[in-house]
Amino acid sequence: MSREAIKVKEFKISQTKTGLIEVFHVEKPYGDSSYPVFRVEVTNELAEKSAIELPYANLKELISAIEESKNVCHEIPHTFPHDELAAGVGGGQ
């Protein structure tokens, strides 16, 4: 069996019109003897793709790091120019 990517979920990137995040389970990513990994692909509004593949053994640590990053974000005061519009996309759309 060769590399097989199975899409698990896709969702829109908040505050964008066309940004997309896709999550995949990947079997045999580096050949028949390799362990499965997960893949996260991000497509920005310019249709440029970036991706990361990591072993499931790193998943908890990755989620923890993302939560820590979110906590850091909440500690820094932010002013967002379109908050008063209560819209998911700038410009009141």
Number of C-alpha atoms within 10 A of each C-alpha: 7 10 13 13 17 12 14 11 11 14 11 14 16 12 11 13 14 13 18 18 18 16 20 18 19 20 19 17 20 13 11 11 8 11 13 20 21 21 22 17 16 21 17 16 13 8 11 9 13 11 12 11 16 14 13 15 10 11 13 10 11 13 11 11 12 12 12 12 12 11 11 10 11 10 9 7 6 8 6 7 9 13 12 8 12 10 12 15 14 15 9 11 9
